[in-house]
Each structure stands twice: as structure tokens, then as C-alpha cells.
């Protein structure tokens, strides 16, 4: 067994803690950018009242009466509706809910959203307060363990993550073997999935289904993933530029280390701009968690099968890859570029009203008010521009927001800017290509995925997810031999599969 010098460990922990605290040196520079939270000056939004009781349902088809219990949180068990049936061949009522618009498959204490009031809280803390005073790793600890860490807990947490930031060489080889034009999100999905193979000690399929009952095993996977995610992301970024991966530094904060891997060119004395690192840290905080969204639901869905955490999170990142989820800020940039200048905004607004144009970055499935994350990000944009230069599209964005919020068409429909409206401009100003934007979303969201994974393991109600369906197909038919089947023009069939010119060249030769 390797003997570790305690003084070396202590120095490492102090270095990590010092790096974490270093952004506070720049706090004065941010005082005008991140305004103190005004949460407490706003009218208090009271917690939901206890609505426990029962519903009496009268089935007008049969005249029968049913009583269904309502929980304190205002939910009913979907299985209670199965008893409402018309007879022998009726399997009972089902909830038909495409997109899960009003279905709660889990009970969670991690994140609270009130879309009508524009509220987002992590474990009860308003997102504005966390963005103003916290760091990403501190917030990640909060999401994972339910409370903000003490000083010693934070030092141990940061040290553990930094010690697991190196990625197996085999993973780096896989990344380098990807096609030169591979999308970085595809690279991230592949690398996350491959981590499962490189860490067989964390695979319940190999070590038994009770593996994750061990807190030690769980915590090790958590620090592994949080440590390796930015290293994998940096390797994917460098591959796009034709550059080799850079080893992480243990003497920098989480966001500084990420920027160091992108920009140091192997110079171990390089230090990223602390103000830009702080901006990135705040963006990581804002994107760390967002309740039961598409990719988080995918993570919990996969984890319910007992699969290893790396495969579950690879599936979540795959969901985030979708342009309707993680790629929305790219659509905003494209829209702003098409508008071109402030003078073209009136025509664009009219086009949106006439359904001839689509406005990206406005409206949200959950928020029917101003997305609280968007307020913070708009202020961050000015900080970034003061360092790297002003993006001309910001003028278009500000004017478009002003025009939309002063137009009844948008306010009556509760269409307000969301987190994607300004984040793309910041990422572009910081030099990130648009295809890398969802990767910047995925890095911090690992904290949210992992906190939900951890919570699901302790939830006694967790069951393997197996949604029902409403069958609409043919009721019954019998097999017919191939030669007896009739050709029907109305049936669906394989379409024309395109053939490449290289294939046509080969087929034009002889001996084929």
C-alpha cells in the first residue's frame, strides 16, 4: 500500500482551498455586476399549504362513486385510478400525459421552481444568493448533501475532486480516435459511457445490486465524475483544435482549472483571468440543477434499472445533446444574427406575431415569469464584454428584449427571456464555438444528475421506471406466408436509401 505523507496532503488541501477563495479578491469588481439579492425585499411567497384530503369521483359511465386520497403536496397516486373501470374487459383508467406535463414520477428535496413567481431555489437557497456569494463546488456540495459545507468540509470536498480529475489514458485515446468533425457532445457521451468500462469496481452488473448501498462507493463515483467531467470536456475542445489534451492542475479552482486546460498550451505557470473564471463559475452555478428536466429525468430513468452511474449519466448527457434541451442558446445566436441590427427588430416582431418567424430564448415550459437565471446572466454579459470586447449582437438582444416586454402579444402569453437568451452571447464572447455550448451546460449539470442519482438510491418509492402506454394498433391478425401476401400501396414501407457517389463508382466497375 502506498504511504502518503500527511504534510503533502495538508499542503494540497490548503492549495485547493486557497484557489477556491481567490475569486473573492475580485468581489469588488463584481459588486456592480452581481447586485445583492433582493429576495427578502420582495413580497414573501409562502410555502404551499397542506392540501391533504380526498377526492370523490363519480363515474357517469357506470354511476359508481370512488374516493381517491390526496397527499399533503396535492398529488394522487396514478394507480388509484386503475380501480375506476367499466367492467371485465376494462383495465381501468390511465393518465395520458405526453411530455409529462402534469406527472410527478418522484418526490425530491433538491430543487424548487415556481414558474409563475420566477423562483428557483437549490435546497431552499435562492439562486440569486448562490450566484452572488458561492462557488460552483460549494453549490455542488449543497445539492449533493443538502447543506452548505463548513470550511473543513469544503476543503476536503475540493481536494477529493481535484485528486480524481485525471482521466485514464484509454479514455483520452478514444477521444483522439474520434473523427475530426465529431460533435463535442458526442465525444462527451462516448467518454462518459466508456468510464463505466474503466471503473468496473463501480458496476453493479459486476459487483452486485447492493453495491451502491455503500456510502463510500457512492461518494467515490461522485468525486470521480465531478473531477473528470471538465477534463474530458477540455480534451474534446482541444481535439477540435488539433491539440493534445492537457493534464489538470491541482492548485486552481474548478473553473480556473477548466480554463487552464483549454488555454495553457502546457505552460504549468499559466493562470486564467480570475474575472473570467468567476463568470464561468457563476454560469456553472446557474446551470447546475433544474429539477425534473428532460436529461435529469433520463438519468433517474436509467438509474432505476440499477445500471452503473456512468452509463446513467451518459444517457442524461445524450438527452442534453438534443437541440430542444441543451442546444437552445445556439438557436438564439442564429436568430440574433439573422436579425442583424436593431433597425430590423420591428419587422422581426411582426413576423413572430404572424407566425412567420420563431423567437428563440423566450418562454419556458416551467417559467411564466422572467427566468431568474436570465437576470443574473444579463449582468454577467457586461462583465465579460469589459474584458474581451463587446459583441455587437448584445445591442440587438437588449433591444429585442425591450421590444418584446413592452408588447402585449408577448406579456399576455407570459413569454419572458430564459437562461438561453444571453448565455450564448457570453460563451461566444469568451471564444467558445457554438457546438461547444451544450458541453458547457453538461459540465455543471453533472452535479444535478448526481444529486438526483444519490437521492433515488435512498428513496423507498424508487421502482424501475416502466411507463404505461395507450395501444392504438391493429387488435388481432394472423400470420400469412410470404407468397400469399398482397401488395398494398397504403402500407408504410422502406423509403429510398441514398447511395453515395463512392458506392456508385464501385458498382460501375466490373466483377461486382
C-alpha positions in Angstrom: 0.0 0.0 0.0 1.3 3.5 -0.9 2.4 5.6 2.1 1.2 9.2 1.8 2.9 12.0 3.7 0.3 13.8 5.8 2.1 17.1 5.3 1.8 16.7 1.5 -1.9 16.0 1.8 -2.4 19.1 4.0 -0.5 21.3 1.6 -2.6 20.0 -1.3 -5.8 20.7 0.6 -4.7 24.2 1.5 -3.7 24.9 -2.1 -7.1 23.9 -3.3 -8.9 25.9 -0.6 -6.8 29.0 -1.4 -7.7 28.6 -5.1 -11.4 28.4 -4.2 -11.2 31.5 -2.1 -9.2 33.5 -4.6 -12.2 34.7 -6.6 -13.3 36.7 -3.5 -10.3 39.0 -4.2 -12.3 40.2 -7.3 -15.5 40.7 -5.3 -15.4 44.5 -5.6 -15.2 44.2 -9.3 -18.3 42.2 -9.3 -20.3 44.4 -6.9 -21.7 46.4 -9.8 -22.3 43.3 -11.9 -23.9 40.8 -9.5 -26.2 43.0 -7.5 -27.1 41.9 -4.0 -30.2 39.6 -4.0 -33.4 41.4 -3.4 -35.2 38.2 -2.5 -36.0 39.4 1.1 -37.3 42.8 -0.1 -39.9 41.2 -2.3 -43.3 40.1 -1.1 -42.8 36.7 0.7 -44.0 33.7 -1.3 -45.4 31.3 1.3 -44.8 27.6 1.1 -47.6 25.5 -0.4 -50.3 24.8 2.2 -51.2 21.3 3.3 -53.9 20.2 0.9 -54.3 16.7 2.2 -57.7 15.2 1.8 -59.7 13.1 -0.7 -61.5 13.4 -4.0 -64.8 11.8 -4.7 -65.1 10.8 -8.3 -68.5 9.9 -9.9 -68.1 7.8 -13.0 -71.0 8.8 -15.2 -70.5 5.8 -17.3 -71.5 3.4 -14.5 -72.8 5.7 -11.8 -70.2 4.4 -9.3 -68.5 6.6 -6.8 -64.8 6.3 -5.9 -62.7 8.0 -3.3 -59.1 8.9 -4.1 -56.7 10.1 -1.4 -54.8 13.4 -1.9 -51.4 13.8 -0.3 -50.1 16.9 1.6 -48.4 18.0 -1.6 -51.5 17.8 -3.7 -50.8 14.6 -5.5 -52.8 11.5 -6.1 -51.4 8.0 -6.9 -51.9 7.2 -10.5 -52.5 3.6 -9.6 -55.6 4.6 -7.6 -57.3 5.4 -10.9 -57.0 1.8 -12.1 -59.9 0.8 -9.9 -62.2 3.1 -12.0 -63.4 0.6 -14.6 -66.5 -0.1 -16.6 -66.2 -3.9 -16.4 -64.3 -7.1 -17.1 -62.5 -6.0 -20.3 -61.7 -2.5 -19.0 -58.2 -2.4 -17.3 -59.0 0.8 -15.6 -58.2 4.5 -16.2 -54.8 5.6 -17.2 -53.3 9.1 -17.3 -52.5 10.1 -20.8 -49.8 12.8 -20.4 -47.5 13.3 -23.4 -44.3 15.1 -22.3 -45.2 14.5 -18.6 -46.8 18.0 -18.4 -48.5 17.1 -15.1 -46.9 13.9 -14.0 -44.6 13.7 -10.9 -42.7 10.4 -11.0 -40.6 11.3 -8.0 -40.6 13.3 -4.7 -37.5 15.4 -4.4 -35.9 17.8 -1.9 -33.2 19.1 -4.2 -34.6 21.9 -6.3 -37.8 24.1 -6.1 -39.2 26.0 -9.0 -42.2 28.3 -9.0 -42.6 29.3 -12.6 -45.4 31.8 -12.0 -43.3 33.8 -9.5 -39.9 33.3 -11.2 -38.4 31.4 -8.3 -35.5 28.9 -8.5 -34.0 27.5 -5.3 -31.4 24.9 -4.6 -32.2 23.1 -1.3 -34.1 26.2 -0.3 -31.5 28.8 -1.2 -32.5 31.4 -3.9 -30.4 31.0 -7.0 -29.6 34.8 -6.9 -27.9 34.4 -3.5 -25.9 31.4 -4.5 -24.7 33.2 -7.7 -23.7 36.2 -5.7 -21.7 34.6 -2.9 -21.0 31.0 -3.6 -18.7 28.9 -5.8 -19.7 26.1 -8.0 -18.1 23.3 -5.9 -19.8 24.7 -2.8 -23.1 24.6 -4.6 -22.4 21.1 -5.9 -21.8 20.0 -2.2 -25.1 21.7 -1.3 -27.0 19.8 -4.0 -25.4 16.5 -3.1 -25.6 16.5 0.7 -28.4 19.0 1.5 -26.4 21.8 3.3 -23.7 24.2 2.6 -20.3 22.9 3.8 -18.2 24.1 6.7 -14.7 25.3 5.9 -13.1 21.9 6.6 -15.8 20.1 4.6 -15.3 22.3 1.6 -11.5 21.8 1.7 -11.9 18.0 1.9 -14.5 18.1 -0.9 -12.4 20.2 -3.3 -9.3 18.2 -2.5 -11.1 14.9 -3.3 -12.5 16.2 -6.6 -9.1 17.6 -7.6 -7.5 14.2 -6.8 -9.9 12.5 -9.2 -9.6 15.0 -12.1 -7.2 12.9 -14.2 -8.7 10.8 -16.9 -7.5 7.2 -17.9 -5.2 7.3 -20.9 -7.6 4.9 -22.6 -10.3 7.5 -22.5 -8.0 10.1 -24.0 -7.1 7.6 -26.7 -10.8 7.1 -27.5 -11.3 10.9 -27.7 -8.3 11.3 -30.0 -9.6 8.5 -32.2 -12.9 10.2 -32.9 -13.5 11.7 -36.4 -12.0 15.2 -36.8 -15.5 16.7 -37.2 -17.1 14.8 -34.3 -19.5 16.9 -32.3 -18.0 17.6 -28.8 -21.3 16.4 -27.2 -21.0 13.1 -29.0 -17.4 12.9 -27.7 -18.6 13.6 -24.1 -21.4 11.0 -24.3 -18.9 8.4 -25.6 -16.3 9.2 -23.0 -18.8 9.1 -20.1 -20.1 5.8 -21.2 -16.5 4.4 -21.6 -15.8 5.4 -18.0 -18.0 2.5 -16.9 -15.6 0.1 -18.6 -12.6 1.7 -16.9 -14.2 1.6 -13.5 -15.5 -2.0 -13.1 -15.4 -1.6 -9.3 -18.4 0.8 -9.7 -20.6 -1.5 -11.8 -23.5 -3.3 -10.1 -23.7 -5.7 -13.0 -20.3 -6.9 -12.0 -20.2 -6.3 -8.2 -23.8 -7.0 -7.3 -27.0 -4.9 -7.0 -26.2 -3.9 -3.4 -23.0 -2.1 -4.5 -24.4 1.4 -4.2 -25.7 0.8 -0.7 -22.2 1.7 0.4 -21.8 5.4 1.0 -18.1 5.1 0.4 -18.7 3.6 -3.1 -21.3 6.3 -3.9 -19.1 9.2 -2.8 -16.2 7.9 -4.8 -18.2 7.9 -8.0 -19.5 11.4 -7.3 -16.0 12.9 -6.9 -14.7 10.9 -9.9 -17.4 12.3 -12.2 -17.2 15.9 -11.0 -13.4 15.7 -11.2 -13.2 14.1 -14.7 -16.1 16.0 -16.4 -14.1 19.2 -17.1 -11.0 17.2 -18.1 -13.0 15.2 -20.7 -14.7 18.4 -21.9 -11.3 20.1 -22.3 -9.9 17.1 -24.2 -12.9 17.3 -26.5 -12.3 21.0 -27.1 -8.6 20.6 -27.7 -9.2 17.8 -30.2 -11.4 20.2 -32.2 -8.3 22.5 -32.4 -6.0 19.6 -33.2 -4.2 19.9 -29.9 -3.3 17.2 -27.4 -5.0 17.0 -24.0 -3.5 18.9 -21.1 -3.2 17.4 -17.6 -5.4 19.2 -14.9 -3.8 21.4 -12.2 -4.4 20.7 -8.5 -3.6 24.3 -7.5 -6.5 26.1 -9.2 -10.2 26.4 -8.5 -12.7 24.3 -10.5 -13.4 26.9 -13.2 -9.8 28.1 -13.3 -8.6 24.6 -13.9 -11.0 24.1 -16.8 -9.8 27.3 -18.4 -6.2 26.4 -17.7 -6.6 23.1 -19.6 -8.1 25.0 -22.5 -5.6 27.8 -22.8 -2.3 26.9 -21.1 -0.7 25.2 -24.0 1.1 23.1 -21.5 2.6 26.0 -19.6 2.3 25.0 -16.0 2.7 28.6 -14.7 -0.3 29.8 -16.8 -3.2 31.3 -14.8 -6.5 32.2 -16.4 -8.1 35.6 -15.9 -9.7 35.4 -12.5 -12.7 37.6 -13.5 -13.5 35.3 -16.5 -13.0 32.3 -14.2 -15.5 33.8 -11.8 -18.0 34.4 -14.6 -17.7 30.8 -15.7 -18.1 29.7 -12.1 -21.4 31.6 -11.8 -22.6 30.2 -15.1 -21.8 26.7 -13.7 -23.9 27.6 -10.6 -26.9 28.7 -12.7 -26.8 25.5 -14.8 -26.1 23.0 -12.0 -29.6 21.9 -11.4 -33.1 22.5 -12.7 -35.5 19.9 -11.2 -37.1 17.1 -13.3 -36.0 18.3 -16.8 -35.6 16.0 -19.8 -32.0 14.9 -19.1 -32.4 14.6 -15.3 -35.4 12.5 -15.9 -33.4 10.4 -18.3 -30.7 10.0 -15.6 -33.2 8.8 -13.0 -35.0 6.6 -15.6 -31.8 4.8 -16.4 -30.6 4.6 -12.8 -33.9 2.9 -11.8 -32.7 -0.2 -13.7 -29.7 -0.5 -11.4 -27.2 0.4 -14.1 -23.9 1.9 -13.2 -23.8 5.7 -12.7 -21.5 6.3 -15.7 -24.0 4.7 -18.1 -26.9 6.6 -16.5 -25.2 9.9 -16.8 -24.1 9.2 -20.4 -27.8 8.7 -21.2 -28.5 12.0 -19.5 -25.9 13.8 -21.5 -27.3 12.2 -24.6 -30.7 13.8 -23.8 -29.0 17.1 -23.2 -27.4 16.8 -26.6 -30.8 17.4 -28.2 -31.3 20.9 -29.7 -34.6 21.4 -27.8 -32.7 21.0 -24.5 -29.0 21.8 -24.3 -28.7 23.4 -27.7 -31.2 26.2 -27.3 -28.7 29.0 -26.9 -27.2 28.2 -30.3 -30.7 28.9 -31.8 -30.7 32.3 -30.0 -27.4 33.3 -31.6 -28.6 32.2 -35.0 -31.8 34.3 -34.6 -29.9 37.4 -33.5 -27.5 37.1 -36.4 -30.5 36.8 -38.8 -32.0 40.0 -37.3 -28.6 41.7 -37.8 -29.3 45.1 -36.5 -31.7 47.0 -34.1 -33.5 48.6 -37.1 -34.8 45.2 -38.2 -36.4 44.3 -34.9 -39.9 45.8 -35.6 -40.2 43.6 -38.8 -39.0 40.6 -36.9 -41.5 41.1 -34.1 -44.3 41.4 -36.6 -43.0 38.2 -38.3 -43.2 36.4 -34.9 -46.8 37.6 -34.3 -47.8 36.4 -37.8 -46.1 33.1 -37.1 -43.7 33.6 -40.0 -40.7 33.9 -37.7 -39.7 32.0 -34.5 -38.3 33.8 -31.4 -35.7 31.7 -29.6 -34.7 32.4 -26.0 -38.2 33.5 -24.9 -40.6 31.4 -22.9 -40.1 28.2 -21.0 -42.0 25.0 -20.2 -41.8 25.9 -16.5 -41.4 29.7 -16.2 -44.3 32.0 -16.8 -42.3 34.9 -15.5 -38.7 36.2 -16.0 -36.3 33.3 -15.6 -34.3 34.3 -12.5 -31.1 32.9 -14.1 -31.5 35.2 -17.1 -31.4 38.2 -14.9 -28.0 37.2 -13.5 -26.6 36.2 -16.9 -27.5 39.6 -18.5 -25.4 41.3 -15.9 -22.6 38.8 -16.4 -22.5 39.7 -20.1 -21.4 43.2 -19.4 -18.5 41.9 -17.2 -17.3 39.6 -20.0 -17.5 42.3 -22.6 -15.4 44.7 -20.4 -12.6 42.1 -20.6 -12.7 40.6 -24.1 -14.6 43.2 -26.0 -18.3 43.9 -26.8 -20.3 41.6 -29.0 -22.3 43.7 -31.4 -25.2 41.3 -31.1 -25.7 42.3 -27.5 -27.3 45.6 -28.7 -29.7 43.6 -30.8 -30.5 41.3 -27.9 -31.2 44.1 -25.4 -33.4 46.0 -27.9 -35.3 42.8 -28.8 -35.9 42.1 -25.1 -37.1 45.6 -24.6 -39.4 45.5 -27.6 -40.9 42.1 -26.6 -41.5 43.0 -23.0 -43.3 46.2 -24.0 -45.6 44.3 -26.4 -48.9 42.9 -25.1 -48.6 40.0 -27.5 -45.6 38.6 -25.5 -46.5 39.6 -22.0 -50.1 38.2 -22.2 -48.6 34.9 -23.3 -46.1 35.1 -20.5 -43.1 35.0 -22.8 -40.1 36.3 -21.0 -36.3 35.8 -21.6 -35.0 32.5 -20.4 -31.5 31.3 -19.4 -30.5 30.7 -23.1 -31.2 34.2 -24.3 -27.9 35.8 -23.1 -25.7 32.7 -22.2 -24.8 32.1 -25.9 -23.6 35.6 -26.3 -21.3 35.2 -23.2 -19.9 31.9 -24.4 -19.3 33.3 -27.9 -17.6 36.4 -26.4 -15.3 34.1 -24.4 -14.3 32.3 -27.6 -16.2 29.1 -27.4 -17.6 27.7 -30.7 -21.3 27.2 -30.8 -21.1 23.4 -30.9 -19.3 23.5 -27.6 -22.1 25.4 -25.8 -24.0 22.3 -24.7 -20.8 20.9 -23.2 -20.5 24.0 -21.0 -24.1 23.1 -20.0 -23.3 19.5 -19.3 -20.2 20.0 -17.0 -22.1 21.7 -14.2 -25.3 19.7 -14.7 -23.3 16.6 -13.6 -23.9 17.9 -10.1 -27.6 17.9 -10.6 -27.6 14.5 -12.2 -25.5 13.0 -9.4 -27.7 14.6 -6.6 -30.8 13.0 -8.2 -29.0 9.7 -8.6 -28.0 9.7 -4.9 -31.5 10.7 -3.8 -33.1 8.0 -5.9 -30.9 5.3 -4.2 -32.3 6.3 -0.8 -35.9 6.7 -1.9 -38.1 3.8 -0.7 -40.5 4.6 -3.5 -37.9 4.1 -6.3 -39.0 1.4 -8.7 -37.7 0.6 -12.2 -39.4 3.1 -14.5 -41.8 1.4 -16.8 -44.5 3.8 -18.1 -47.8 2.5 -19.5 -49.0 3.2 -23.0 -52.2 3.6 -24.8 -52.3 1.0 -27.6 -53.8 2.2 -30.8 -52.7 -0.6 -33.2 -54.5 -3.4 -35.0 -56.3 -5.6 -32.5 -55.6 -9.1 -33.9 -54.5 -10.7 -37.2 -52.9 -14.0 -38.1 -49.6 -14.8 -39.8 -49.7 -15.2 -43.6 -46.9 -17.0 -45.6 -44.7 -14.7 -47.6 -46.0 -15.8 -51.1 -49.7 -15.3 -50.1 -49.3 -11.6 -49.0 -50.9 -8.9 -51.2 -49.1 -5.7 -52.0 -50.9 -2.7 -50.7 -49.9 0.9 -51.6 -51.3 2.2 -48.4 -48.9 0.4 -46.1 -45.7 2.0 -44.7 -42.5 0.7 -46.2 -38.8 1.4 -46.5 -38.1 4.5 -48.5 -35.3 5.3 -50.9 -32.0 4.9 -49.2 -29.4 7.3 -50.6 -26.3 5.9 -52.2 -23.0 7.7 -52.1 -21.1 8.6 -55.2 -18.3 6.4 -54.0 -20.7 3.4 -53.9 -22.0 4.3 -57.4 -18.3 4.4 -58.6 -17.7 0.9 -57.1 -20.9 -0.5 -58.6 -20.0 0.9 -62.1 -16.9 -1.4 -62.1 -16.8 -5.0 -63.3 -16.8 -8.1 -61.2 -19.4 -6.7 -58.7 
